[in-house]
Amino acid sequence: MDKVVKGKATGAFSTISELELWQGIRSGEEEKHEAILSLLERVPLDQAMARYAGILRQETGLDNLSLPDAAIAASSHLTGRILVTRNTKDFTQLQNVIAVEFYSNRQE
């Protein structure tokens, strides 16, 4: 995210990610999240993404990949982007199918 803030990279977010963000937001964080989202391109879910999300769930097993995560993965893949996430639990299984990059909040 630092690269995006400094104008050295671009980024985007799925409307599904936005939904997940707003359901878990803490009181007082609204302005911070609005500012971050304003730096990124919103990627709406379309028919091709919905279809590919369903295929990803079928291929990985319905119990192994949630519908929101499948939609996020499909959105990044079909727009030619790398999925950047902290969620190793759910997205590690997709590394051979889509471009995924993991990060942590820890300062190293």
N, C-alpha and C positions, 0 to 999 in steps of 0.2 A: 504494500500500500504506500510505503514511503516513496517509491518511484513514481507512482501516480500523482501523489501530492506535489512532488517536485517537477512534474511535467516531463519526466523521462520515460514514461510508459503510459499506456491506456489500459482501461479495464472496463468490465461490464458485469452486470448481475442479472440473474434470472428473476422474473417476477415471483417465482416460487421462493427464491432466497429472500426476497423482500418480505414476503408473507411470513416466513419463519423468523425474520429479524423483528418484525413488528409484534409478533405474538410473544416474544421473549424480552422485549425492551423494558428497562427499569425506568421508573419515574425520574425525570430530569435528564434523560439521555436523548430525548427526541431531537433536539437541535443538533447535537453531535452527529447523529445518524443521518439526518437530513443533509448536513454538510458533506459527509462522506459520499452518500448516494448521488449528490449533485455532480461529483467528479467522474462518475461512471455512467456508461451507457446502459439503459434498461433494455433487456432482451425479453420481449413478450413471448409467451408460449404459443406456438402455432401448431398446425395439423401435423407437419412432419416431425416436430419434436414430440408431440403426444404419441405418435405412432412408434417412434424410436424408443421412447421411454418404456412403452409396453413391451417392446422386443427385448430391451435390456433386462426387464424384470423376468420375462419368460426364460431368458438365457441364464440368469444368475439364480433363479428360484425366487418365487414370490415372497418367501419368508426371509430372504437374504438381502433384499434391496427394497427400501420403502418407495412408495410412489413419488413423494416429493424429491427424494435423492435421485431417482431415475430421471425425473423431469429436469433437474439441475444438470445432470450428466449429459442428457440428450441436448439440452440447450447449448452447453459449452462445445460439445462435439460438432454439432451441425452448424455452428457459427465459426468453426475453425479456431476456437480458443482453447487455451489450457485451463483446466479446472484447478483453481488454487484453493486449497481447503486445509483446515486443521483436522478434519474428520477422517482419520486413518481407518477407523473401525468399519465405516460403510463404503469408502471409496477405494481401498486397497485392492479389492476384488475386481475393480474395473481397469486397473493399470495396463492390462494387455489389450484393452478394447478402446479406451479413450486416453487422451493426454491429461495426466493428473500430476500436480506438484503439491507436496505437503509442506506446511510451515507450522511453526509454534510461536506462541507469544513470548517465549523466554528470550531474554537478551543474552546473546552469546558473545 
